[in-house]
Amino acid sequence: MGELPGNVIDVTNRLAAALPDFISDWSRARFYLVSDAAPPWAVPAPLLPPRSRGGLSSGALRRISQYVGTELATSIRIHDLAAIAGLSDCHFARAFKQSTGLSPHRYVMHRRVERAVELIRGTSLPLCQVALEVGFCDQSHFSRVVSRATGRAPRELRRAGLAAVMDDGALAGVVA
C-alpha cells in the first residue's frame, strides 16, 4: 500500500480507539482515505433536489394561472391575485416568486407575450387589436415588450407566421 502520511495513521488510530465497532478493519479505512477509491459502504446516495419550504400550494397556483389566462385583457393587480391565494399582498408576492421563480408582474407579462405571439401568428387581427386583447394599453409598449421577449418585432412575427402558413400551402390560393 505504500507509505501513509503520519496524520492519516494518527487520525485512523484515534477513530479506531474511539469507535472500535464502527469499522472492523481500520487499515482498509486508511487505504480509502489516501486513495481515490471509495469503500463499498461509502457509496454516496443519489442527490435529491432540496425540499423547498414555503411557496404556494399547487391548487393556488392553478387558480392563479386560470385567472390570469381568463383576465389577460384586463388590468391584473397583485391584490386580486393575493385574494385568490388567500394571502396578504406581500406574503403572496414572496410565496409566488418562490414557487415560480418569477415575480407576479413578470409572470403576467410572460403570459401576455405568449398569448400575443399566438394571436400574431394565428390570426389576422391588426397588431393594435392584439395589443388590446392581451392587456397592453398602447401598441408602442406592446411592441417594446414583445420585441424584448422574443427578439423580433411583432410585424416580423406576423410575417414569419404568414410565411410558415404559406409554406404549408393552406393560404397559397387566398393570398395570391
Secondary structure, 3 states (H helix, E strand, C coil): CCCCCHHHHHHHHHHHHHCCCCCCCHHHHHHHHHCCCCCHHHCCCCCCCCCCCCCCCHHHHHHHHHHHHHCCCCCCCHHHHHHHHCCCHHHHHHHHHHHHCCCHHHHHHHHHHHHHHHHHHHCCCCHHHHHHHCCCCCHHHHHHHHHHHHCCCHHHHHHHHHHHHHHHCCCHHHHC
